Amino acid sequence: MGYVMRVWALWHGGASYAAPYVSEDVETFASISEAREAFTDRYSSGHGFFQTFNYVNREQDHALTPAVSDDCTMTLWLYDPTEDTDPYPWKILSIGARGGVRLDHA
């Protein structure tokens, strides 16, 4: 069994999506792998399959994510950024030059 690290995330679908709000749109994932899988699915197959959004401060949602562009991102934190803490992000997921997922330091 691998190490599980809970993460909080803020997904942005790119140019055709409004900027997300941390207080409303932050999600939680059981691991970095789970966040990366959701990011990949929203980018590559969100136009045809419903995606799950596990919001922290509102009800879970299931929605299509059409027209996600190559400049989509998912900002990751090791704690809930809506709490009274330093909101500096930990990592950022993005789409690389050859279409793969990049995981960079924030």
Residue frames as a rotation matrix with the C-alpha (Angstrom) as fourth column:
MET 1
0.587 0.810 0.000 0.00
0.810 -0.587 0.000 0.00
0.000 0.000 -1.000 0.00
GLY 2
-0.255 -0.711 0.656 1.40
0.711 -0.597 -0.371 3.39
0.656 0.372 0.657 -1.01
TYR 3
-0.744 -0.115 -0.658 1.66
0.565 -0.634 -0.528 6.59
-0.356 -0.765 0.537 0.92
VAL 4
0.118 0.849 0.515 -1.54
0.905 -0.306 0.296 8.67
0.409 0.431 -0.804 0.80
MET 5
-0.799 -0.366 -0.477 -1.30
0.516 -0.825 -0.232 12.44
-0.308 -0.432 0.848 1.04
ARG 6
0.302 0.953 0.033 -4.50
0.891 -0.270 -0.366 14.46
-0.340 0.140 -0.930 1.12
VAL 7
-0.842 -0.538 0.032 -4.35
0.505 -0.767 0.395 17.57
-0.188 0.349 0.918 -1.05
TRP 8
0.263 0.853 -0.450 -6.59
0.399 -0.521 -0.754 20.55
-0.878 0.018 -0.478 -1.76
ALA 9
-0.653 -0.499 0.570 -6.85
0.676 -0.044 0.736 21.84
-0.342 0.865 0.366 -5.31
LEU 10
0.165 0.637 -0.753 -8.16
-0.120 -0.745 -0.657 24.68
-0.979 0.199 -0.047 -7.42
TRP 11
-0.316 -0.207 0.926 -8.81
0.774 0.509 0.378 23.71
-0.549 0.836 0.000 -11.05
HIS 12
0.079 0.319 -0.945 -8.96
-0.409 -0.854 -0.322 26.18
-0.909 0.412 0.063 -13.93
GLY 13
0.438 0.253 0.862 -9.98
0.487 0.740 -0.465 24.94
-0.756 0.624 0.201 -17.39
GLY 14
-0.535 -0.715 0.450 -8.11
0.787 -0.227 0.574 27.59
-0.309 0.661 0.684 -19.34
ALA 15
-0.998 -0.053 -0.038 -9.14
0.035 -0.929 0.369 30.52
-0.055 0.367 0.929 -21.52
SER 16
-0.479 0.878 0.006 -12.78
-0.090 -0.056 0.994 29.47
0.873 0.476 0.106 -21.98
TYR 17
0.174 0.499 -0.849 -13.38
0.816 0.409 0.408 29.22
0.551 -0.764 -0.336 -18.20
ALA 18
0.676 0.104 0.729 -13.90
-0.253 -0.897 0.362 31.93
0.692 -0.429 -0.580 -15.61
ALA 19
-0.472 -0.871 0.138 -11.22
-0.369 0.053 -0.928 32.29
0.800 -0.489 -0.346 -12.96
PRO 20
0.159 0.534 -0.831 -12.04
0.550 0.651 0.523 30.09
0.820 -0.540 -0.190 -9.95
TYR 21
0.252 -0.008 0.968 -12.52
-0.683 -0.710 0.172 31.41
0.685 -0.704 -0.185 -6.41
VAL 22
-0.735 -0.608 -0.299 -10.63
-0.205 0.619 -0.758 29.70
0.646 -0.496 -0.580 -3.61
SER 23
-0.750 0.445 0.489 -13.49
-0.581 -0.092 -0.808 30.19
-0.315 -0.891 0.328 -1.14
GLU 24
0.272 0.962 -0.027 -16.03
-0.816 0.215 -0.537 28.49
-0.511 0.168 0.843 -3.44
ASP 25
0.725 0.092 -0.683 -14.15
-0.634 0.479 -0.608 26.27
0.271 0.873 0.405 -5.87
VAL 26
-0.391 -0.901 0.191 -11.44
-0.910 0.347 -0.227 24.53
0.138 -0.262 -0.955 -3.82
GLU 27
0.658 0.522 -0.544 -11.68
-0.484 0.846 0.226 20.75
0.577 0.114 0.808 -3.93
THR 28
0.079 -0.645 0.760 -10.11
-0.886 0.304 0.350 17.96
-0.457 -0.701 -0.547 -1.92
PHE 29
0.501 -0.047 -0.864 -8.48
-0.541 0.762 -0.355 14.77
0.675 0.646 0.356 -3.13
ALA 30
0.986 -0.069 0.152 -7.22
-0.074 0.634 0.770 11.74
-0.149 -0.770 0.620 -1.20
SER 31
0.231 -0.953 0.194 -3.82
0.584 0.296 0.756 11.88
-0.778 -0.062 0.625 -2.93
ILE 32
-0.259 -0.434 -0.863 -1.71
-0.498 -0.705 0.504 13.68
-0.828 0.560 -0.034 -5.50
SER 33
-0.960 -0.109 0.257 -2.38
0.126 0.651 0.748 10.78
-0.249 0.751 -0.612 -7.89
GLU 34
-0.157 0.981 0.111 -6.14
0.901 0.188 -0.391 11.25
-0.405 0.038 -0.914 -7.52
ALA 35
0.327 0.215 -0.920 -5.81
0.013 -0.975 -0.223 15.00
-0.945 0.061 -0.322 -8.22
ARG 36
-0.617 -0.651 -0.443 -3.62
-0.473 -0.143 0.869 14.31
-0.629 0.746 -0.220 -11.26
GLU 37
-0.791 0.391 0.470 -6.13
0.567 0.756 0.327 11.77
-0.227 0.526 -0.820 -12.59
ALA 38
0.261 0.922 -0.285 -9.01
0.714 -0.383 -0.586 14.25
-0.650 -0.050 -0.759 -12.22
PHE 39
0.060 -0.342 -0.938 -6.92
-0.351 -0.887 0.301 16.94
-0.935 0.311 -0.173 -13.94
THR 40
-0.890 -0.455 0.000 -6.09
-0.195 0.380 0.904 14.60
-0.412 0.805 -0.427 -16.85
ASP 41
-0.495 0.779 0.385 -9.69
0.820 0.565 -0.087 13.43
-0.286 0.273 -0.919 -17.22
ARG 42
0.361 0.656 -0.663 -11.07
0.386 -0.752 -0.534 16.98
-0.849 -0.063 -0.524 -17.25
TYR 43
-0.195 -0.548 -0.814 -8.58
-0.576 -0.608 0.547 17.92
-0.794 0.575 -0.197 -19.95
SER 44
-0.897 -0.392 -0.203 -8.75
-0.388 0.482 0.785 14.86
-0.210 0.784 -0.585 -22.18
SER 45
-0.783 0.611 -0.114 -12.26
0.447 0.681 0.580 13.41
0.432 0.403 -0.806 -21.80
GLY 46
-0.737 0.480 -0.475 -14.35
0.303 -0.393 -0.868 15.99
-0.604 -0.784 0.144 -19.94
HIS 47
-0.676 0.493 -0.548 -16.24
-0.725 -0.581 0.370 16.86
-0.136 0.648 0.750 -23.10
GLY 48
-0.282 0.554 -0.783 -17.81
-0.516 0.600 0.611 13.39
0.808 0.577 0.117 -23.25
PHE 49
-0.070 0.207 -0.976 -17.84
0.643 0.757 0.115 12.05
0.762 -0.620 -0.186 -19.69
PHE 50
0.775 0.414 0.477 -19.13
-0.094 -0.672 0.735 13.71
0.625 -0.614 -0.482 -16.52
GLN 51
-0.368 -0.924 -0.100 -16.38
0.203 0.025 -0.979 14.75
0.907 -0.380 0.178 -14.10
THR 52
0.551 0.510 -0.661 -16.73
0.731 0.088 0.677 14.77
0.403 -0.856 -0.324 -10.31
PHE 53
-0.211 -0.534 0.819 -15.92
-0.094 -0.823 -0.560 17.92
0.973 -0.195 0.123 -8.35
ASN 54
0.201 0.191 -0.961 -15.40
0.855 0.444 0.268 17.29
0.478 -0.875 -0.074 -4.60
TYR 55
0.035 -0.134 0.990 -15.81
-0.062 -0.989 -0.132 20.83
0.997 -0.056 -0.043 -3.35
VAL 56
-0.762 -0.391 -0.517 -14.85
0.498 0.157 -0.853 21.68
0.414 -0.907 0.075 0.22
ASN 57
-0.888 0.333 -0.319 -17.39
0.021 -0.661 -0.750 24.45
-0.460 -0.672 0.580 0.85
ARG 58
-0.119 0.913 -0.390 -20.34
-0.950 -0.219 -0.223 23.37
-0.289 0.344 0.894 -1.30
GLU 59
0.529 0.453 0.718 -22.02
-0.338 0.888 -0.311 20.22
-0.779 -0.078 0.623 -2.53
GLN 60
-0.517 -0.675 0.527 -20.27
0.152 0.533 0.832 17.75
-0.843 0.510 -0.172 -4.80
ASP 61
0.355 0.590 -0.725 -20.99
-0.647 -0.405 -0.646 18.32
-0.675 0.698 0.238 -8.49
HIS 62
-0.210 -0.338 0.917 -20.87
0.528 0.751 0.397 16.21
-0.823 0.568 0.021 -11.65
ALA 63
0.622 0.388 -0.680 -20.40
-0.253 -0.722 -0.644 18.16
-0.741 0.573 -0.351 -14.87
LEU 64
0.645 -0.428 0.633 -18.97
0.764 0.348 -0.544 18.01
0.012 0.834 0.551 -18.36
THR 65
0.306 -0.615 -0.727 -15.80
0.096 -0.740 0.666 20.03
-0.947 -0.273 -0.168 -18.96
PRO 66
0.609 -0.046 0.792 -15.81
0.785 0.182 -0.592 20.86
-0.117 0.982 0.146 -22.68
ALA 67
0.716 -0.311 0.624 -13.33
0.224 -0.745 -0.628 23.20
0.661 0.590 -0.464 -24.36
VAL 68
0.797 -0.578 -0.175 -10.59
0.124 -0.127 0.984 22.77
-0.591 -0.806 -0.030 -21.75
SER 69
0.873 -0.478 -0.097 -7.48
-0.291 -0.350 -0.890 24.33
0.392 0.805 -0.445 -23.27
ASP 70
0.362 -0.840 -0.403 -3.76
0.548 0.542 -0.637 23.55
0.754 0.009 0.657 -23.05
ASP 71
-0.514 -0.568 0.643 -3.33
-0.154 -0.676 -0.721 26.37
0.844 -0.470 0.260 -20.53
CYS 72
0.669 0.744 -0.010 -5.50
-0.187 0.181 0.965 24.66
0.720 -0.644 0.260 -17.91
THR 73
-0.519 -0.838 0.168 -4.00
-0.364 0.039 -0.931 24.33
0.774 -0.544 -0.325 -14.43
MET 74
0.686 0.607 -0.401 -4.63
0.226 0.346 0.911 22.77
0.691 -0.716 0.100 -11.05
THR 75
-0.167 -0.698 0.696 -3.04
-0.583 -0.500 -0.641 24.48
0.795 -0.513 -0.323 -8.05
LEU 76
0.361 0.226 -0.905 -2.33
0.396 0.842 0.367 22.15
0.845 -0.491 0.214 -5.12
TRP 77
0.040 -0.299 0.953 -2.02
-0.823 -0.551 -0.138 22.82
0.567 -0.779 -0.269 -1.38
LEU 78
-0.626 -0.294 -0.722 -1.09
0.146 0.865 -0.479 20.51
0.766 -0.406 -0.499 1.51
TYR 79
-0.751 0.452 -0.481 -3.78
0.492 -0.102 -0.864 22.15
-0.440 -0.886 -0.146 3.69
ASP 80
0.201 0.918 0.343 -7.16
0.977 -0.162 -0.138 23.77
-0.071 0.363 -0.929 3.19
PRO 81
-0.729 -0.579 0.366 -6.42
0.627 -0.779 0.016 27.23
0.276 0.241 0.931 1.70
THR 82
0.051 0.815 0.577 -9.80
0.165 -0.577 0.800 28.54
0.985 0.054 -0.164 2.89
GLU 83
0.624 0.084 -0.777 -8.68
0.769 0.112 0.630 28.23
0.140 -0.990 0.005 6.52
ASP 84
0.961 -0.253 0.108 -6.79
-0.270 -0.942 0.197 31.00
0.051 -0.219 -0.974 8.27
THR 85
0.426 -0.869 0.253 -3.33
0.503 0.459 0.732 29.93
-0.752 -0.184 0.633 7.08
ASP 86
-0.300 -0.597 -0.744 -0.72
-0.466 -0.589 0.661 31.15
-0.833 0.544 -0.102 4.63
PRO 87
0.635 0.741 0.218 -2.39
-0.183 0.418 -0.890 30.45
-0.750 0.525 0.401 1.26
TYR 88
-0.083 -0.729 -0.679 0.84
-0.941 -0.166 0.293 29.90
-0.327 0.664 -0.673 -0.68
PRO 89
0.843 0.479 -0.244 0.35
-0.536 0.779 -0.325 26.90
0.035 0.405 0.914 -3.02
TRP 90
0.330 -0.690 0.645 2.59
-0.266 0.588 0.764 23.84
-0.906 -0.423 0.011 -2.97
LYS 91
-0.693 -0.491 0.528 2.53
0.318 0.449 0.835 22.50
-0.647 0.746 -0.155 -6.58
ILE 92
0.045 0.696 -0.716 0.87
-0.702 -0.488 -0.519 23.27
-0.710 0.527 0.467 -9.91
LEU 93
-0.205 0.012 0.979 -0.33
0.537 0.837 0.102 20.74
-0.818 0.547 -0.178 -12.47
SER 94
0.162 0.245 -0.956 -0.28
-0.648 -0.704 -0.290 21.89
-0.744 0.666 0.044 -16.09
ILE 95
0.879 0.117 0.462 -0.16
0.269 0.678 -0.684 20.49
-0.393 0.726 0.565 -19.62
GLY 96
-0.023 -0.990 -0.142 3.37
0.129 -0.144 0.981 20.19
-0.991 0.004 0.131 -21.00
ALA 97
-0.260 -0.207 -0.943 4.62
-0.762 -0.555 0.332 21.01
-0.592 0.805 -0.013 -24.49
ARG 98
-0.855 -0.099 -0.509 4.03
-0.431 0.683 0.590 17.45
0.289 0.724 -0.626 -25.73
GLY 99
-0.028 0.986 -0.164 0.61
-0.526 0.125 0.841 17.01
0.850 0.110 0.516 -24.09
GLY 100
-0.198 -0.084 -0.977 1.70
0.615 0.765 -0.191 15.29
0.763 -0.639 -0.100 -20.89
VAL 101
0.859 0.503 0.095 0.90
0.206 -0.510 0.835 16.47
0.469 -0.698 -0.542 -17.35
ARG 102
-0.262 -0.939 0.224 3.59
0.166 -0.273 -0.948 18.52
0.951 -0.211 0.228 -15.58
LEU 103
0.778 0.353 -0.519 3.93
0.570 -0.051 0.820 18.78
0.263 -0.934 -0.241 -11.80
ASP 104
-0.128 -0.819 0.560 5.92
0.388 -0.561 -0.732 21.90
0.913 0.124 0.389 -10.89
HIS 105
-0.457 -0.095 -0.884 6.74
0.871 -0.251 -0.423 23.69
-0.182 -0.963 0.197 -7.65
ALA 106
0.629 0.748 0.212 4.53
0.767 -0.641 -0.016 26.73
0.124 0.172 -0.977 -7.18
